[in-house]
Amino acid sequence: MPDPRTLRDSTQIVLPCDLLESVRDDLESEFVVSVHRASGETCRIIGSPVEIRAVSDFLARQGISLR
Protein backbone atom coordinates (compact mmCIF):
# COMPACT_ATOMS: atom_id res chain seq x y z
CA MET A 1 0.00 0.00 0.00
CA PRO A 2 1.49 3.40 -0.92
CA ASP A 3 2.28 5.94 1.76
CA PRO A 4 -0.48 8.63 1.85
CA ARG A 5 2.16 11.39 2.21
CA THR A 6 3.69 10.38 -1.10
CA LEU A 7 0.33 10.52 -2.85
CA ARG A 8 -0.52 13.86 -1.24
CA ASP A 9 2.82 15.35 -2.32
CA SER A 10 2.16 14.37 -5.93
CA THR A 11 -1.33 15.90 -6.00
CA GLN A 12 -0.85 19.24 -4.25
CA ILE A 13 1.45 22.21 -3.85
CA VAL A 14 1.34 24.25 -0.65
CA LEU A 15 2.54 27.85 -0.85
CA PRO A 16 2.03 31.17 0.88
CA CYS A 17 -1.02 32.77 -0.75
CA ASP A 18 0.78 36.05 -1.42
CA LEU A 19 3.09 34.25 -3.89
CA LEU A 20 0.08 33.27 -5.99
CA GLU A 21 -1.57 36.70 -6.20
CA SER A 22 0.00 37.69 -9.52
CA VAL A 23 -0.43 34.31 -11.26
CA ARG A 24 -3.59 32.78 -9.77
CA ASP A 25 -5.90 33.73 -12.66
CA ASP A 26 -3.46 32.35 -15.26
CA LEU A 27 -2.94 29.25 -13.16
CA GLU A 28 -6.65 28.46 -12.86
CA SER A 29 -7.38 29.19 -16.51
CA GLU A 30 -4.44 27.24 -17.94
CA PHE A 31 -4.48 24.16 -15.70
CA VAL A 32 -7.15 21.82 -14.30
CA VAL A 33 -6.46 22.59 -10.64
CA SER A 34 -8.23 24.04 -7.63
CA VAL A 35 -6.69 26.68 -5.40
CA HIS A 36 -7.89 26.72 -1.81
CA ARG A 37 -6.88 28.83 1.15
CA ALA A 38 -5.73 26.18 3.62
CA SER A 39 -5.25 28.30 6.72
CA GLY A 40 -4.45 31.95 7.16
CA GLU A 41 -1.65 32.70 4.73
CA THR A 42 -1.30 29.22 3.18
CA CYS A 43 -2.87 28.10 -0.11
CA ARG A 44 -3.10 24.61 -1.60
CA ILE A 45 -3.04 23.97 -5.33
CA ILE A 46 -4.74 20.60 -5.84
CA GLY A 47 -4.81 18.55 -9.03
CA SER A 48 -3.74 15.33 -10.70
CA PRO A 49 -0.05 14.38 -10.54
CA VAL A 50 0.34 15.34 -14.22
CA GLU A 51 -1.22 18.78 -13.66
CA ILE A 52 0.79 19.36 -10.48
CA ARG A 53 4.03 18.69 -12.38
CA ALA A 54 2.96 21.14 -15.09
CA VAL A 55 1.97 23.74 -12.48
CA SER A 56 5.32 23.30 -10.76
CA ASP A 57 7.09 24.02 -14.06
CA PHE A 58 4.81 27.01 -14.69
CA LEU A 59 5.51 28.45 -11.25
CA ALA A 60 9.25 27.98 -11.74
CA ARG A 61 9.06 29.92 -15.03
CA GLN A 62 7.28 32.70 -13.12
CA GLY A 63 10.13 32.82 -10.60
CA ILE A 64 8.18 31.17 -7.77
CA SER A 65 10.34 28.65 -5.95
CA LEU A 66 8.67 25.63 -4.41
CA ARG A 67 11.52 24.90 -2.02
Rosetta constraint file for C-alpha pairs under 8 A:
AtomPair CA 2 CA 6 HARMONIC 7.33 0.50
AtomPair CA 2 CA 7 HARMONIC 7.47 0.50
AtomPair CA 3 CA 7 HARMONIC 6.78 0.50
AtomPair CA 4 CA 8 HARMONIC 6.07 0.50
AtomPair CA 5 CA 9 HARMONIC 6.06 0.50
AtomPair CA 6 CA 10 HARMONIC 6.44 0.50
AtomPair CA 7 CA 11 HARMONIC 6.46 0.50
AtomPair CA 8 CA 12 HARMONIC 6.17 0.50
AtomPair CA 9 CA 13 HARMONIC 7.16 0.50
AtomPair CA 10 CA 48 HARMONIC 7.65 0.50
AtomPair CA 10 CA 49 HARMONIC 5.12 0.50
AtomPair CA 10 CA 52 HARMONIC 6.89 0.50
AtomPair CA 10 CA 53 HARMONIC 7.99 0.50
AtomPair CA 11 CA 46 HARMONIC 5.81 0.50
AtomPair CA 11 CA 47 HARMONIC 5.32 0.50
AtomPair CA 11 CA 48 HARMONIC 5.32 0.50
AtomPair CA 11 CA 49 HARMONIC 4.97 0.50
AtomPair CA 11 CA 52 HARMONIC 6.05 0.50
AtomPair CA 12 CA 44 HARMONIC 6.40 0.50
AtomPair CA 12 CA 45 HARMONIC 5.32 0.50
AtomPair CA 12 CA 46 HARMONIC 4.42 0.50
AtomPair CA 12 CA 47 HARMONIC 6.24 0.50
AtomPair CA 12 CA 49 HARMONIC 8.00 0.50
AtomPair CA 12 CA 52 HARMONIC 6.45 0.50
AtomPair CA 13 CA 44 HARMONIC 5.62 0.50
AtomPair CA 13 CA 45 HARMONIC 5.04 0.50
AtomPair CA 13 CA 46 HARMONIC 6.70 0.50
AtomPair CA 13 CA 52 HARMONIC 7.25 0.50
AtomPair CA 13 CA 56 HARMONIC 8.00 0.50
AtomPair CA 14 CA 42 HARMONIC 6.81 0.50
AtomPair CA 14 CA 43 HARMONIC 5.74 0.50
AtomPair CA 14 CA 44 HARMONIC 4.56 0.50
AtomPair CA 14 CA 45 HARMONIC 6.42 0.50
AtomPair CA 15 CA 19 HARMONIC 7.11 0.50
AtomPair CA 15 CA 20 HARMONIC 7.86 0.50
AtomPair CA 15 CA 42 HARMONIC 5.73 0.50
AtomPair CA 15 CA 43 HARMONIC 5.48 0.50
AtomPair CA 15 CA 44 HARMONIC 6.55 0.50
AtomPair CA 15 CA 66 HARMONIC 7.43 0.50
AtomPair CA 16 CA 20 HARMONIC 7.44 0.50
AtomPair CA 16 CA 41 HARMONIC 5.54 0.50
AtomPair CA 16 CA 42 HARMONIC 4.50 0.50
AtomPair CA 16 CA 43 HARMONIC 5.87 0.50
AtomPair CA 17 CA 21 HARMONIC 6.74 0.50
AtomPair CA 17 CA 37 HARMONIC 7.31 0.50
AtomPair CA 17 CA 41 HARMONIC 5.52 0.50
AtomPair CA 17 CA 42 HARMONIC 5.31 0.50
AtomPair CA 17 CA 43 HARMONIC 5.07 0.50
AtomPair CA 18 CA 41 HARMONIC 7.41 0.50
AtomPair CA 19 CA 64 HARMONIC 7.11 0.50
AtomPair CA 20 CA 24 HARMONIC 5.29 0.50
AtomPair CA 23 CA 27 HARMONIC 5.96 0.50
AtomPair CA 24 CA 28 HARMONIC 6.13 0.50
AtomPair CA 25 CA 29 HARMONIC 6.14 0.50
AtomPair CA 26 CA 30 HARMONIC 5.85 0.50
AtomPair CA 27 CA 31 HARMONIC 5.89 0.50
AtomPair CA 27 CA 33 HARMONIC 7.94 0.50
AtomPair CA 27 CA 55 HARMONIC 7.41 0.50
AtomPair CA 28 CA 32 HARMONIC 6.81 0.50
AtomPair CA 28 CA 33 HARMONIC 6.28 0.50
AtomPair CA 28 CA 34 HARMONIC 7.03 0.50
AtomPair CA 28 CA 35 HARMONIC 7.66 0.50
AtomPair CA 31 CA 51 HARMONIC 6.61 0.50
AtomPair CA 31 CA 55 HARMONIC 7.22 0.50
AtomPair CA 32 CA 47 HARMONIC 6.63 0.50
AtomPair CA 32 CA 51 HARMONIC 6.70 0.50
AtomPair CA 33 CA 45 HARMONIC 6.47 0.50
AtomPair CA 33 CA 46 HARMONIC 5.47 0.50
AtomPair CA 33 CA 47 HARMONIC 4.65 0.50
AtomPair CA 33 CA 48 HARMONIC 7.75 0.50
AtomPair CA 33 CA 51 HARMONIC 7.15 0.50
AtomPair CA 33 CA 52 HARMONIC 7.94 0.50
AtomPair CA 34 CA 44 HARMONIC 7.94 0.50
AtomPair CA 34 CA 45 HARMONIC 5.68 0.50
AtomPair CA 34 CA 46 HARMONIC 5.21 0.50
AtomPair CA 34 CA 47 HARMONIC 6.62 0.50
AtomPair CA 35 CA 43 HARMONIC 6.68 0.50
AtomPair CA 35 CA 44 HARMONIC 5.62 0.50
AtomPair CA 35 CA 45 HARMONIC 4.55 0.50
AtomPair CA 35 CA 46 HARMONIC 6.40 0.50
AtomPair CA 36 CA 43 HARMONIC 5.48 0.50
AtomPair CA 36 CA 44 HARMONIC 5.24 0.50
AtomPair CA 36 CA 45 HARMONIC 6.59 0.50
AtomPair CA 36 CA 46 HARMONIC 7.97 0.50
AtomPair CA 37 CA 41 HARMONIC 7.43 0.50
AtomPair CA 37 CA 42 HARMONIC 5.96 0.50
AtomPair CA 37 CA 43 HARMONIC 4.26 0.50
AtomPair CA 37 CA 44 HARMONIC 6.29 0.50
AtomPair CA 38 CA 42 HARMONIC 5.39 0.50
AtomPair CA 38 CA 43 HARMONIC 5.07 0.50
AtomPair CA 38 CA 44 HARMONIC 6.06 0.50
AtomPair CA 39 CA 43 HARMONIC 7.23 0.50
AtomPair CA 45 CA 52 HARMONIC 7.91 0.50
AtomPair CA 46 CA 52 HARMONIC 7.33 0.50
AtomPair CA 47 CA 51 HARMONIC 5.86 0.50
AtomPair CA 47 CA 52 HARMONIC 5.84 0.50
AtomPair CA 48 CA 52 HARMONIC 6.06 0.50
AtomPair CA 49 CA 53 HARMONIC 6.22 0.50
AtomPair CA 50 CA 54 HARMONIC 6.43 0.50
AtomPair CA 51 CA 55 HARMONIC 6.01 0.50
AtomPair CA 52 CA 56 HARMONIC 6.00 0.50
AtomPair CA 53 CA 57 HARMONIC 6.37 0.50
AtomPair CA 54 CA 58 HARMONIC 6.16 0.50
AtomPair CA 55 CA 59 HARMONIC 6.02 0.50
AtomPair CA 56 CA 60 HARMONIC 6.19 0.50
AtomPair CA 56 CA 66 HARMONIC 7.55 0.50
AtomPair CA 57 CA 61 HARMONIC 6.29 0.50
AtomPair CA 58 CA 62 HARMONIC 6.41 0.50
AtomPair CA 59 CA 63 HARMONIC 6.39 0.50
AtomPair CA 59 CA 64 HARMONIC 5.16 0.50
AtomPair CA 59 CA 65 HARMONIC 7.17 0.50
AtomPair CA 60 CA 64 HARMONIC 5.20 0.50
AtomPair CA 60 CA 65 HARMONIC 5.93 0.50
AtomPair CA 60 CA 66 HARMONIC 7.71 0.50
